[in-house]
Amino acid sequence: MYIFIAADGRLSLRDSDDMRAFSIVEEQSGSADKWLVEIAEPAGEQHFWLDAKAVVKLSGRMQDEAWVGRFRDMLASVEAYGYSDLKKNRVKAHVEQS
């Protein structure tokens, strides 16, 4: 799954059933810093910490308990590798260009 940042700043979550990967894809290079300010904070070069609740909201599947459970399981499985922080309820993603 990935967060897509359109050139006009619209955010959307795409491929939301793919729990094996998580990234940020920019339509316009360098837009992540500008458009993710409300749901993320920088986490080093080309990485951001995203609020997990905001990701769930972007999915449009907040009421889908099975999907939310799989998302939470994904967060738990990558915490040991430094890609999530369950105490702070956030997930780390790298930025790619579309």
Secondary structure per residue as TSV (DSSP state, phi and psi in degrees):
chain	resnum	aa	ss	phi	psi
A	1	M	-	360.0	156.6
A	2	Y	E	-153.5	152.3
A	3	I	E	-90.2	123.9
A	4	F	E	-100.2	129.4
A	5	I	E	-107.9	108.9
A	6	A	-	-72.0	160.5
A	7	A	T	-56.9	-29.0
A	8	D	T	-89.3	4.6
A	9	G	-	95.1	-5.9
A	10	R	-	-64.8	135.2
A	11	L	E	-105.1	140.2
A	12	S	E	-145.7	151.4
A	13	L	E	-100.3	124.8
A	14	R	E	-118.5	156.2
A	15	D	S	51.9	46.0
A	16	S	T	-66.6	-13.2
A	17	D	T	-89.0	-7.6
A	18	D	-	-87.0	94.9
A	19	M	T	-89.3	9.7
A	20	R	T	-93.0	-9.3
A	21	A	-	-149.5	153.0
A	22	F	-	-149.1	127.1
A	23	S	E	-153.6	179.1
A	24	I	E	-120.2	129.0
A	25	V	E	-117.3	125.0
A	26	E	E	-99.3	131.4
A	27	E	S	-73.2	-35.4
A	28	Q	S	-119.8	120.0
A	29	S	T	-53.6	135.9
A	30	G	T	83.3	9.7
A	31	S	-	-87.2	-14.8
A	32	A	H	-58.9	-48.4
A	33	D	H	-55.9	-39.2
A	34	K	H	-71.9	-42.3
A	35	W	H	-99.5	-14.6
A	36	L	-	-95.2	5.4
A	37	V	T	-57.1	-30.3
A	38	E	T	-83.2	-20.3
A	39	I	T	-123.0	0.8
A	40	A	E	-148.2	164.3
A	41	E	E	-137.0	147.5
A	42	P	E	-58.3	144.0
A	43	A	-	-133.6	43.5
A	44	G	S	99.3	179.6
A	45	E	T	-57.6	120.2
A	46	Q	T	58.0	27.4
A	47	H	E	-132.0	150.0
A	48	F	E	-137.9	146.9
A	49	W	E	-92.1	122.8
A	50	L	E	-108.8	140.7
A	51	D	E	-64.7	120.8
A	52	A	H	-62.8	-35.2
A	53	K	H	-63.6	-37.9
A	54	A	H	-66.0	-36.4
A	55	V	H	-64.3	-44.3
A	56	V	H	-61.0	-42.4
A	57	K	H	-62.0	-42.8
A	58	L	H	-61.8	-28.3
A	59	S	H	-67.4	-25.5
A	60	G	T	72.3	13.0
A	61	R	-	-119.9	32.5
A	62	M	T	-58.7	-29.7
A	63	Q	T	-90.8	-4.6
A	64	D	-	-87.2	91.2
A	65	E	H	-59.8	-35.1
A	66	A	H	-65.3	-44.7
A	67	W	H	-65.8	-45.6
A	68	V	H	-60.4	-39.5
A	69	G	H	-62.3	-42.6
A	70	R	H	-65.5	-38.6
A	71	F	H	-63.0	-45.4
A	72	R	H	-62.5	-40.1
A	73	D	H	-61.3	-39.7
A	74	M	H	-61.6	-45.3
A	75	L	H	-59.2	-43.7
A	76	A	H	-64.1	-37.8
A	77	S	H	-72.3	-22.7
A	78	V	H	-103.6	-1.2
A	79	E	G	-61.8	-40.1
A	80	A	G	-62.1	-21.7
A	81	Y	G	-96.9	2.6
A	82	G	T	84.9	14.4
A	83	Y	S	-101.2	2.2
A	84	S	E	-150.2	160.3
A	85	D	E	-136.3	98.8
A	86	L	T	-66.6	-33.4
A	87	K	T	-65.0	-36.2
A	88	K	T	-96.2	0.9
A	89	N	T	53.7	56.9
A	90	R	E	-143.3	162.2
A	91	V	E	-133.1	142.0
A	92	K	E	-96.9	140.3
A	93	A	E	-139.7	149.5
A	94	H	E	-99.0	158.2
A	95	V	E	-97.9	134.2
A	96	E	E	-124.1	158.7
A	97	Q	E	-97.4	143.8
A	98	S	-	-82.6	360.0
